[in-house]
């Protein structure tokens, strides 16, 4: 899960304006939203969980039916920032937080920095490290300390309309240069169509593209929380911005905001020939463009260098344990096992919630890897996404990512409106975030 647009169920559009320590809700609100439950001394331990995964109740029911020592009490305390605001309030108040909470990868440093996440390594979490690829495990850990258990991720790929490609004689691009060449060919044949949409209102999408290009905006470790390196305006990041400034300026890419009715209409019509998506994208697409069933296919994300295998991620979530839990060992077990490598749980997650698993045994499971999608003409799309996931490189987030995404989307919006150049937005963002971090008490290195 991530800052993304995934059907009405996920409702992932929220304002991202919280600072690292800002609290926008009242203590009373948080106290009424969950928290560790009292247990009958003779019965199972009750572990409270906050999460907004779709179709999560059947997963909870499955866990409760297969564990006699633990019972999960689940609450949907809000989506994304709504939940985080309530969580921050409860943690500051010292009461009202759940035992286990769903956190997106980019939010883990924010909550860990305030020392409110339990080190799951003390309760056996490192025993399952081998179930995850290196980059995913490093999203949730530092050395032997483990601050969350990965659940899902968002490796990126290109979903494309086979019918549109056939109609206009387009070939599947393997590089970004070829992507533009095919976009020019499409625009000449169908002036009202676009090769794709550039969703400048989603910081996760833009970060994923920069990630693939090799940009690493931060050097930060939770083991050294007061020092941070900031290089938002790297050559790799500017390469991405220059490319999309050209694509948008040439009328080859649309700029309709993600998650809007116009965007959905574009996916459901012939307006867009491709959709640059994450691993959860196939399920999302099926939910918003049902009339195009059978017309889509999946291909690897175009590369900046021919023959390369650089990948980026857009999204990802985990389960963390808060310091308000009275049962850290049982809470860690819930975080590790509620999805983990449980095929029954993951069958629900894959078929009903369209989650892209991070656990290698599930990624390599025949049911997942060889699953044929009727919407994609029977293609086994996970044969595209799994290699992309395995090829993703390490990436560090800052402990003020909400502020970062907010500023990034605002500045890119100004660039789209031609109030500034696209590369200048990165210079402005680098300066702004450096100033912001310094004011927050960080020592900043370029």
FIGUMAR-99261 format. One record per residue (C-alpha): residue number from 1; x negated, y negated, z negated. Coordinates in steps of 0.001 Angstrom, whole numbers. Layout:
FIGUMAR-99261
resi, east, north, up
NUM, X, Y, Z
...
END
This chain:
FIGUMAR-99261
resi, east, north, up
1, 0, 0, 0
2, -1158, -3528, 575
3, -245, -7077, 1466
4, 1679, -5969, 4474
5, 5005, -5889, 6264
6, 6579, -2457, 5857
7, 10355, -2456, 6433
8, 13027, -3861, 4159
9, 12230, -1218, 1547
10, 8780, -2628, 979
11, 9647, -6321, 1262
12, 5997, -7286, 1313
13, 6307, -11041, 1908
14, 5481, -12980, -1236
15, 3697, -16268, -1988
16, 86, -15642, -2943
17, -771, -18557, -5183
18, -1810, -16994, -8482
19, -5274, -17784, -9791
20, -7359, -15231, -11624
21, -5878, -16060, -15014
22, -2712, -17942, -14055
23, 522, -16699, -15569
24, 3810, -17725, -14018
25, 6230, -15645, -16089
26, 7260, -15815, -19715
27, 6184, -13432, -22432
28, 9782, -12463, -23025
29, 10185, -11385, -19399
30, 7207, -9072, -19564
31, 8291, -7581, -22855
32, 11506, -6443, -21222
33, 9897, -4842, -18190
34, 8367, -1689, -19513
35, 5544, -778, -21856
36, 4442, 2385, -23631
37, 7316, 4434, -24957
38, 7666, 5892, -28431
39, 7502, 9689, -28436
40, 9197, 12426, -30377
41, 6360, 14093, -32305
42, 7625, 17495, -31235
43, 8183, 16690, -27567
44, 6097, 15699, -24554
45, 4197, 12415, -24424
46, 6073, 9758, -22462
47, 3897, 7751, -20064
48, 5372, 4586, -18584
49, 4538, 3781, -14955
50, 5057, 646, -12904
51, 5002, 1168, -9122
52, 6854, 49, -6024
53, 6165, 3003, -3715
54, 9192, 3870, -1548
55, 10836, 7210, -2314
56, 8911, 7357, -5575
57, 11674, 8833, -7752
58, 11373, 12312, -6158
59, 7615, 12238, -6833
60, 8274, 11338, -10469
61, 10873, 14093, -10744
62, 8417, 16595, -9291
63, 5745, 15651, -11818
64, 8191, 15859, -14722
65, 9418, 19264, -13597
66, 5902, 20697, -13371
67, 4420, 19232, -16582
68, 5647, 20208, -20034
69, 3247, 18027, -22017
70, 3912, 14699, -20276
71, 7025, 12902, -19096
72, 6869, 9902, -16766
73, 9178, 6950, -17297
74, 9107, 4943, -14069
75, 9993, 1270, -13588
76, 9896, -804, -10423
77, 8788, -4090, -11982
78, 8603, -5879, -8642
79, 6615, -5764, -5438
80, 3040, -6985, -5209
81, 2573, -10412, -6738
82, 5896, -10196, -8588
83, 4614, -7157, -10487
84, 1147, -8645, -10977
85, 2551, -11806, -12546
86, 4602, -9772, -15037
87, 1594, -7579, -15729
88, -705, -10551, -16372
89, 1847, -11989, -18783
90, 2232, -8714, -20683
91, -1513, -8179, -20913
92, -2084, -11673, -22267
93, 749, -11230, -24769
94, -664, -7909, -25950
95, 2619, -6077, -25418
96, 5010, -5058, -22671
97, 2511, -3589, -20186
98, 2966, -43, -18867
99, 592, 2835, -19510
100, -50, 3300, -15770
101, 281, 635, -13101
102, 41, 538, -9336
103, -2688, -1860, -8163
104, -3791, -2636, -4643
105, -7529, -2217, -4103
106, -8147, -5939, -3786
107, -6451, -6652, -7120
108, -8534, -4262, -9246
109, -11411, -6732, -9896
110, -8946, -9358, -11147
111, -7518, -7119, -13842
112, -10777, -5363, -14665
113, -12582, -8658, -15227
114, -10293, -9394, -18178
115, -11128, -5956, -19669
116, -7528, -4749, -19544
117, -8164, -1572, -17520
118, -9158, 1644, -19265
119, -12334, 3375, -18062
120, -10840, 6606, -16743
121, -14307, 8098, -16456
122, -14136, 8725, -20208
123, -11151, 11003, -19641
124, -12389, 13168, -16798
125, -11737, 11020, -13720
126, -15219, 11645, -12299
127, -14323, 15334, -12026
128, -12229, 14490, -8948
129, -14682, 12088, -7306
130, -15430, 14714, -4671
131, -11844, 14549, -3436
132, -12437, 11082, -1977
133, -14768, 9610, 628
134, -17447, 7302, -710
135, -15978, 3965, 370
136, -12563, 4723, -1152
137, -13996, 5875, -4487
138, -16174, 2760, -4697
139, -13040, 632, -4331
140, -11988, 1850, -7785
141, -15251, 2502, -9619
142, -18651, 1180, -10649
143, -21250, 3790, -11474
144, -19669, 6314, -13831
145, -16915, 3895, -14812
146, -13611, 4505, -13026
147, -10901, 1858, -13199
148, -8217, 3466, -11026
149, -7421, 6540, -8929
150, -7019, 5926, -5171
151, -3647, 6853, -3680
152, -3241, 5472, -163
153, -5225, 3445, 2361
154, -4808, 1596, 5669
155, -7416, 2583, 8269
156, -6783, 563, 11404
157, -6029, 1724, 14939
158, -4246, 471, 18046
159, -673, 1550, 18713
160, 301, 932, 22325
161, 3314, 1230, 24613
162, 2560, 4029, 27058
163, 5478, 2968, 29272
164, 4210, -614, 29566
165, 675, 576, 30258
166, 1972, 2884, 32994
167, 4270, 229, 34469
168, 1468, -2296, 34937
169, -1447, 69, 35502
170, -3214, -789, 32272
171, -5955, 1392, 30815
172, -6489, 2021, 27122
173, -9278, -391, 26063
174, -12255, 977, 24151
175, -13851, -2393, 23466
176, -12527, -5835, 22588
177, -13856, -7102, 25911
178, -11758, -4487, 27694
179, -8814, -5409, 25478
180, -8950, -8957, 26860
181, -9363, -7684, 30433
182, -6190, -5621, 30112
183, -4433, -8556, 28471
184, -5222, -10737, 31498
185, -3929, -8036, 33817
186, -710, -7747, 31827
187, -159, -11520, 31691
188, -593, -11801, 35470
189, 1997, -9078, 36076
190, 4389, -9923, 33229
191, 4047, -13569, 32116
192, 6565, -13180, 29287
193, 4667, -10319, 27684
194, 1683, -10401, 25354
195, -1039, -7837, 24821
196, -373, -8069, 21091
197, 664, -10319, 18232
198, -1896, -11974, 15973
199, -237, -12146, 12561
200, -2005, -15081, 11021
201, 249, -14964, 7973
202, -1267, -11746, 6626
203, -4636, -12011, 4901
204, -5014, -8242, 4766
205, -4688, -7926, 8534
206, -7303, -10587, 9232
207, -9647, -9207, 6597
208, -9331, -5749, 8140
209, -10431, -7072, 11533
210, -13404, -8869, 9958
211, -14242, -5745, 7966
212, -14470, -3789, 11226
213, -16736, -6459, 12714
214, -19168, -6074, 9831
215, -18208, -9132, 7787
216, -18702, -8760, 4048
217, -17381, -11964, 2476
218, -18284, -11064, -1097
219, -21013, -9364, -3066
220, -19437, -8594, -6390
221, -19527, -5836, -8973
222, -17320, -5391, -12017
223, -20486, -4458, -13904
224, -21747, -8045, -13394
225, -18484, -10012, -13591
226, -19860, -13540, -13883
227, -21947, -13494, -10706
228, -20594, -13444, -7178
229, -21951, -13931, -3683
230, -19709, -15737, -1186
231, -20276, -15710, 2566
232, -16869, -16182, 4145
233, -18228, -17846, 7288
234, -20638, -15134, 8432
235, -21492, -14673, 12105
236, -19385, -11498, 12189
237, -16346, -13267, 10741
238, -16759, -16143, 13180
239, -17029, -13658, 16048
240, -13569, -12398, 15155
241, -12143, -15890, 14846
242, -13658, -17051, 18152
243, -12223, -14022, 19927
244, -8694, -14562, 18648
245, -8850, -18316, 19218
246, -9496, -17487, 22865
247, -6784, -14793, 23010
248, -4174, -17084, 21461
249, -5304, -20163, 23381
250, -5108, -18255, 26662
251, -1588, -17081, 25943
252, -2669, -13442, 25756
253, -1745, -12939, 22092
254, 1394, -14176, 20391
255, 1368, -15798, 16933
256, 4772, -14831, 15586
257, 4573, -14296, 11829
258, 4563, -10688, 10677
259, 7674, -9492, 8898
260, 10051, -11834, 10744
261, 13048, -11021, 12918
262, 11208, -12303, 15994
263, 8280, -10018, 15246
264, 10560, -7007, 14900
265, 12253, -7945, 18174
266, 8885, -8119, 19880
267, 7994, -4610, 18779
268, 11380, -3310, 19889
269, 11213, -4914, 23349
270, 8541, -5235, 26019
271, 7150, -8413, 24491
272, 4132, -6632, 22930
273, 2097, -3962, 24697
274, 97, -3089, 21573
275, 377, -3328, 17818
276, -2865, -3404, 15823
277, -1835, -1328, 12849
278, -2949, 420, 9685
279, -2445, 4077, 8762
280, 1008, 3245, 7414
281, 1869, 1561, 10737
282, 3424, 4563, 12486
283, 6074, 4862, 9791
284, 6649, 1125, 9733
285, 7060, 1033, 13501
286, 9611, 3843, 13440
287, 11697, 1875, 10953
288, 11798, -1423, 12890
289, 11681, -339, 16539
290, 13828, 2790, 16662
291, 14980, 2137, 20224
292, 11413, 2563, 21510
293, 11051, 6130, 20232
294, 8829, 8248, 22461
295, 7211, 5257, 24155
296, 4330, 4603, 21755
297, 908, 6233, 21451
298, -2064, 5750, 19110
299, -5679, 5055, 20067
300, -8786, 4005, 18123
301, -9260, 330, 17391
302, -11330, -1342, 20158
303, -15014, -1773, 19298
304, -17228, -4824, 19522
305, -20036, -2685, 20944
306, -19366, 65, 23460
307, -19754, 3495, 21919
308, -19782, 2189, 18329
309, -17630, 3563, 15528
310, -17012, 573, 13269
311, -13787, 669, 11288
312, -11755, -1602, 9049
313, -9053, -1098, 6436
314, -5796, -2978, 5971
315, -4234, -1970, 2703
316, -4763, 521, -60
317, -3439, 1157, -3524
318, -4275, 3008, -6699
319, -3093, 3919, -10174
320, -4826, 2230, -13123
321, -4323, 2635, -16871
322, -3866, -486, -19017
323, -5477, -1051, -22402
324, -2041, -1159, -24041
325, -1547, 2561, -23647
326, -1400, 4658, -26791
327, -2122, 7770, -24749
328, -5156, 7122, -22509
329, -5870, 10808, -21901
330, -2319, 11598, -20789
331, -2064, 8347, -18816
332, -5276, 9247, -16970
333, -3795, 12649, -16176
334, -739, 10972, -14677
335, -2920, 8663, -12570
336, -4966, 11631, -11360
337, -2164, 14115, -10728
338, 1052, 12327, -9788
339, -148, 12358, -6172
340, -3726, 13617, -6355
341, -4021, 16657, -4102
342, -515, 17938, -4795
343, 872, 19002, -1421
344, 4494, 18903, -2601
345, 4101, 15310, -3804
346, 2275, 14330, -661
347, 4884, 15875, 1585
348, 7298, 13330, 95
349, 4719, 10550, 407
350, 3977, 11397, 4027
351, 7465, 12186, 5314
352, 9550, 9755, 3274
353, 7275, 6889, 2237
354, 4853, 6955, 5201
355, 1822, 6706, 2925
356, -1633, 7368, 4325
357, -3418, 9547, 1736
358, -6915, 8906, 450
359, -7532, 12426, -895
360, -9697, 14411, 1525
361, -7933, 17767, 892
362, -4675, 16131, 2009
363, -6298, 14368, 4970
364, -7622, 17749, 6135
365, -4371, 19567, 5372
366, -2973, 21082, 8563
367, 488, 19752, 7762
368, -809, 16169, 7793
369, -3582, 16310, 10372
370, -1549, 18276, 12926
371, 1796, 16601, 12269
372, 3470, 15752, 15575
373, 5428, 12513, 15698
374, 8405, 12477, 18036
375, 8341, 8674, 17969
376, 4875, 8875, 19539
377, 5854, 11343, 22223
378, 4760, 14287, 20089
379, 1255, 12900, 19581
380, -682, 13932, 16466
381, -1428, 10331, 15504
382, -3314, 11276, 12346
383, -6023, 12722, 14586
384, -6684, 9050, 15375
385, -6281, 7582, 11894
386, -8201, 10179, 9884
387, -11509, 9679, 11773
388, -10961, 5931, 11407
389, -10544, 6368, 7653
390, -13690, 8474, 7426
391, -15678, 5817, 9314
392, -14826, 2842, 7113
393, -17788, 1139, 5447
394, -18087, -207, 1914
395, -16378, -3492, 1114
396, -16306, -5622, -2052
397, -13375, -7768, -3151
398, -13459, -10854, -5330
399, -11594, -11213, -8646
400, -9564, -14038, -7091
401, -8325, -12387, -3929
402, -4781, -13748, -4201
403, -6180, -17270, -3953
404, -8455, -16190, -1097
405, -5585, -14740, 970
406, -3405, -17773, 314
407, -6056, -20213, 1496
408, -7033, -18043, 4456
409, -3504, -17789, 5829
410, -2898, -21512, 5293
411, -6062, -22501, 7152
412, -5509, -20039, 9998
413, -1986, -21416, 10341
414, -3512, -24865, 10824
415, -5891, -23471, 13441
416, -2995, -21857, 15310
417, -1311, -25261, 15339
418, -4587, -26647, 16788
419, -5209, -28926, 13824
420, -8714, -27487, 13532
421, -10913, -24943, 15270
422, -10700, -21331, 14125
423, -14332, -21100, 13085
424, -14086, -24359, 11147
425, -11385, -22721, 9020
426, -13991, -20266, 7760
427, -16430, -23058, 6918
428, -13684, -24856, 5015
429, -12642, -21641, 3257
430, -16232, -20830, 2267
431, -16643, -24278, 741
432, -13274, -24118, -999
433, -13825, -20658, -2509
434, -17329, -21550, -3653
435, -15958, -24581, -5466
436, -13061, -22563, -6874
437, -15340, -19807, -8175
438, -17699, -22308, -9779
439, -14817, -23998, -11582
440, -13690, -20580, -12822
441, -17098, -20109, -14451
442, -18800, -17881, -11881
443, -22398, -18276, -10815
444, -22188, -18336, -7034
445, -24860, -17171, -4612
446, -24545, -17760, -845
END
